């Protein structure tokens, strides 16, 4: 399993305070590492994100952000 980044929320409000981020550069990709991370560490993570070359969307509990939004994290 390989996750590109982990962010820690500034306020710990529950046990869910780690945000896993997967970075994808191409148009066709899989999220097997992110899905495995979400399954294995479900009690510790929240709001998984994917940085990719397409538009913003939310799907299956994952937030997909365009690459240009990276500085806003």
Rosetta blueprint (number, residue, H / E / L):
1 X L
2 X L
3 X L
4 X L
5 X E
6 X E
7 X E
8 X E
9 X L
10 X L
11 X L
12 X L
13 X L
14 X L
15 X L
16 X L
17 X L
18 X E
19 X E
20 X E
21 X E
22 X E
23 X E
24 X L
25 X L
26 X L
27 X L
28 X L
29 X L
30 X L
31 X L
32 X H
33 X H
34 X H
35 X H
36 X H
37 X H
38 X H
39 X H
40 X H
41 X L
42 X L
43 X L
44 X L
45 X E
46 X L
47 X L
48 X L
49 X E
50 X E
51 X E
52 X E
53 X L
54 X L
55 X L
56 X L
57 X E
58 X E
59 X E
60 X L
61 X L
62 X E
63 X E
64 X E
65 X E
66 X E
67 X H
68 X H
69 X H
70 X H
71 X H
72 X H
73 X L
